[in-house]
Amino acid sequence: MKKFLAALAMIAFSTTVLATMELQKDLIAKYPTSKANCATCHVKKMAKKGDAELNPFGKDAVAKAIVDPKAEKKVYDYKKIDALDSDKDGKTNLEELTAGTNPGDPASK
């Protein structure tokens, strides 16, 4: 029984990690000069499950860029938030993504 529960936990964890990696790969495909990583959308660069607080860019992405919120697999249309300045540092999200800076961190310009 312990082996079964451990395997189930690993599957659940790996699905979460894969989904995050899929989103990072999608963001990089759309913005090749971006340096997307976990901190692009989250407060912590290596967020732990249950402690994955979103930064301002991540919050804008969830609130404004999800194509179909009811879909099981979330697809993002980042163009919907390109013109925003999520972190209020004077640069739009598009400017930051193309420059390789973090649109969710005001210290990254």
Helices and strands as residue ranges (DSSP letters): H 2-30, G 38-40, H 56-60, I 61-65, G 78-81, H 93-99
